[in-house]
Amino acid sequence: MDTHIGSVNGAASNQTVGCPASAPGCPMASTPAQPAATLSAGEASLGRHLARRLVQVGVNDVFAVPGDFNLTLLDHLIAEPGLRLVGCCNELNAGYAADGYARARGVGACAVTFTVGGLSVLNAIAGAYSENLPVICIAGGPNSNDYGTNRILHHTIGLPDFSQELRCFQTVTCHQAVVNNLDDAHEQIDTAIATALRESKPVYLSISCNLPGLPHPTFSRDPVPFFLTPRTSNKMGLEAAVEATVEFLNKAVKPVLVAGPKLRVAKAGKAFVDMVDASGYAYAVMPSAKGLVPETHPHFIGTYWGAVSTAFCAEIVESADAYLFAGPIFNDYSSVGYSFLLKKEKAIIVQPERVIVGNGPAFGCVMMKEFLSELAKRVNKNTTAYENYKRIFVPEGQPLESEPNEPLRVNVLFKHVQKMLTGDSAVIAETGDSWFNCQKLKLPEGCG
């Protein structure tokens, strides 16, 4: 399993999704598709189709907890040469592993059993939804012959209603599919996977336990790699948004840039850095965007987090007369209880598909990646904010060496953590002391 984490411009982007060109065994976008091989009746099964489709979109590891409703499906996933089944201690582990995999690889998948497994993984899937991560949650479902029989099954809450799991997932996934009929199984599987990639959100896919090994004519050929139509900006809207933003920024004396967590879903990390290079602006990150853009760039000034920002960062951001936030989430945590000293009339808010300039105007159907790329071509260079930062910046002191038998201090601990980090590292910061102290870490290039 590839454990490298860091790039915000991953394979499953909203510009080209479906079968990432970087996925093992997947043809490049410019390579003519080879004729799909015709399969024997025994091979033309739902389970094989799902396994091949997962590999095509970039999933090479599925995190699973076996149960009697998903055992046959797991057999088909194991039989796929391009897939590795990773057994987990419990469903919540599997869900969070798939979440991390989606951050690293662009898309992740987990497989659980009916209801007791589905409800156990629910919290992780809700987290993936809040973080805009395409996670394919596959649940083994009841035998297709049990639907409508008014029977009570094990793994349920004692009612002859099999929809409890589905109803729970409806609020934390962007698409749900219950596959209990082979006639439309091909369409349902492909639609669910495509929706996860297109929306960059988790999906729920329930597959009746008796169906994975059954042949059907719709699975008689290897699935043809599919590419979804890239999302592009409305050209008039893009031009109008760029023009309004250029006018706003070019008349500012000391503008700054701030990277937000939605840079990931917009796949706009490189475009953001290009904007930094073209503009010469100082730039900061919001706390939940740390690791999404390089911290080794000379114009990086730290984490902007209101009153608890890294040293000298808040002074530069809040004293700016224009600040462009790319992909921000302003909640109580990221804004320190809504205590930001920011003014709406000075802010440009760039979301994955929308731009708002000051108190208005606003522009819809404008893709962040395209917008930042076009903006970089037209904005005037202005290094005033960065020069102000250099003028007030004082390097941090090093913590004193610990005396023998002295209790370990947090600042000494994180000094050692800092020395351990390389470009191949990934930092997972838990809320609390870890979160606050990890904001002070200087991440090497490539460290997420």
C-alpha positions, 0 to 999 in steps of 0.5 A, a space after each residue: 500500500 502506498 502510504 505517501 500523503 501530501 498532494 492535494 492534486 490527487 488522481 481522482 480530481 474533479 477535472 478528470 475522474 473515473 479511471 485515474 491515469 496514475 492507477 496501476 493497470 489503468 490506460 492513460 487518458 490519451 491511450 485508445 481503449 483496448 477492446 474489452 475481453 469477453 468473459 466466460 459465463 462463470 466469470 461474468 459476475 457482479 463480484 468480479 465487475 465491482 472488483 475490477 471497477 475499484 481497481 480502475 478508479 485507483 483503489 488497490 486496498 479495500 479495508 474490510 471486516 468479514 461477516 456472513 452477509 459479505 463473505 461471498 463478495 469478499 471472496 471475489 475481491 480477494 480473487 482480483 489480482 489488483 486488489 488487496 483485502 486489508 482485514 481490520 479489527 472493527 468497522 470503525 477502523 476500516 472506515 477511518 482507514 478508507 478515509 485516510 486512503 482517500 486523502 492519500 490516493 484520491 479515493 478509498 473503499 471499505 467493506 462491512 456486513 449488514 446493519 451491525 457492520 454498517 452502523 458501526 462504520 457510520 461515524 467514519 463515513 460521516 467524517 469523510 462526508 464532512 471532509 469531502 472525501 470519496 469513500 465507497 462504503 460497500 455493505 453486504 445486504 440480505 439475500 434478495 429473496 428475503 425482501 418482501 417476505 415479512 421475515 425477521 433477520 439476524 443483524 436487524 433491530 428485530 423488525 422485518 424492515 431492512 431499510 434501517 441501515 440505508 436510512 442512516 446512510 442517507 444523511 452522510 453520503 451523497 448517493 445510496 444504492 441497494 443492489 438486490 436485482 442483477 438486471 440493474 446491478 451494473 448500472 447501480 454500481 457504476 453510478 455509485 462509484 462515479 457519483 463518489 468521484 464526481 461529488 468527492 463525497 462518500 457513497 453507500 452501496 449495499 449488495 445482496 449476499 447471494 448476488 456476487 457470484 451469479 453470472 449475468 449478461 451485463 457483466 459479460 465483458 471487462 468493464 470499460 474504464 470510464 471518464 466523467 466529463 470534466 467540470 469546467 467554469 462558465 467562461 463568462 462567469 470566470 472572466 467576470 470573476 477574474 476581472 472583479 478580483 483583479 480590480 479588487 486586489 490590484 488597488 490593495 496596498 498589502 494583500 495576502 492569501 490564505 489556504 483553506 481545507 477545501 483546496 483538497 476537493 478543488 484539487 487546486 493546491 498547485 494553482 494556489 502556489 502558482 498564484 503565490 509565485 505570480 503575486 508575491 503575496 504572503 500566504 498562510 494556511 487555516 489550521 485544517 488546511 495545514 499540509 495541503 500547500 508547501 510550507 517551504 516556500 519563502 512567502 509562507 508565514 504560518 497558520 492563521 487561526 485568529 488569536 492562537 495563530 502562529 507567531 506574527 501571522 495574525 498581525 499580517 493577515 488581519 492588518 491586510 487591506 485585502 485577503 483572498 481565502 481559497 476554500 475556507 471553512 469558517 466554523 467555531 473551531 477554525 475561527 476560535 469561537 467566531 473571534 476572527 478580526 476580519 472584515 467581509 468587505 476586505 475578503 475574497 472568498 473562493 470556494 470550489 465552484 463559487 467566488 464572492 468579492 467583498 460584500 458583492 458581487 458573487 459569481 457561480 459556476 467558477 471552478 477554483 482551480 481555473 480561477 486561481 490559474 487565470 488570476 495568476 496571469 493578471 494580478 500585479 506583483 505586490 510583496 508589501 505584506 511579506 516584507 512587513 512580515 519579515 520586518 516584524 518576524 523574530 525566529 523562535 527560540 529552542 527549548 532548553 535541554 532537559 535536565 536528567 530525570 526532569 519530567 518530559 516537557 511538551 515543547 521538548 517532545 515536539 522538538 524531537 517530533 520535528 527532527 523526525 519529519 521527512 518528505 515521506 512522513 504524514 502527521 496525524 494530529 488528534 484534537 487537544 495538545 497534539 493539534 495545537 502543537 502540530 500547528 507549530 511544526 514546520 512540515 518538509 516538502 511532501 509531508 502531509 
